[in-house]
Amino acid sequence: MTYRDNVTALATKLGISNEPRLREVDIEVIQVSFIHSDGSVTNIEATPMNQAGRLFFQAVATKNGDWYGIQEMTVALREEAQEYFAELWEPNPVHGKRKMLDAFRDPLTVEICIMKKRARFA
């Protein structure tokens, strides 16, 4: 499946409309931080261009209705990301072209912190 197909399938699974595009109001992730074994951190803040990527992390962090914002970087998680991002997960990427995927591929990445937007109260 293509990246667009994967985004649509995940949005449907999460009960979110993807027609004609994702809406910011439906994305719960405000920032994703990749923590590296050398202590450095790569932050990916919310932008309109990374809504579908943040949707992936929303699915990763949400299990049985609970939020698990700290995720250990595992081979299985990298493989899941590679499948989801499909053609964007290029075999020989140009470093800096896709900051989120660069951080995902970085062998020094050991943990991911997925930050949720604050709840709004009436």
Helices and strands as residue ranges (DSSP letters): H 3-13, G 24-26, E 29-36, E 41-45, G 48-50, H 51-61, E 62-63, E 66-67, E 70-72, H 75-85, G 86-88, H 99-105, E 109-116
